Amino acid sequence: MKYRYAMVCSSNQNRSMEAHSILKSKGFNVSSYGTGAHVKLPGPSLREPNVYDFGTPYKHMFDDLRRKDPELYKRNGILPMLKRNAAVKTAPQRWQDNAADGFFDVVFTFEEKVFDMVIEDLNTRDHALMKTVLIVNLEVKDNHEEAAIGARLTFNLCQEIERAESWEDTIDDIVIAFEKHQRRKLLYSISFY
């Protein structure tokens, strides 16, 4: 693969990790991140989420939730999701703290507010390299079924980007073809490192 990819959602748990898992299994150079202040997972009610700091190992979250209510977190898919995540990487990472990870060629986000946060963050960084980065938003609802669909669509888009001689010259055509075929709108922008 010729490009380096980042998958970004709010908590680096569901949408970004599903895409990370699939792309990693297909041999892509991929990382994943969240943009939120904390990692939030559903709790026993909407007013009682489980909140963790970025960097808290997925295994720790798994053990904590299994101790709290194993039936609830198995039934709502959180324990299997955390098990998948732990097989991909150790802990959720925050996009805004990733400068040491180097640059990415393509960044996928799965929610418009995350797209905006990634662009804002990139615009505040020092652009010493003047290296272009493509940021694409594919709107995906934050549930397990939609995350799986979104990850497959992201994989398809990454394959198209990889096939292109230069994404800078063909991104408009790639997006138009995707939107026509999938009947889903994409947002995209270009920034720099």
PyMOL commands that set and color helices and strands:
alter all, ss='L'
color gray80, all
select helices_A, chain A and resi 15-25+58-68+70-75+78-88+95-97+99-101+112-124+144-163+167-182
alter helices_A, ss='H'
color red, helices_A
select strands_A, chain A and resi 4-9+29-34+39-41+50-52+106-109+132-138+186-192
alter strands_A, ss='S'
color yellow, strands_A
deselect
rebuild
show_as cartoon
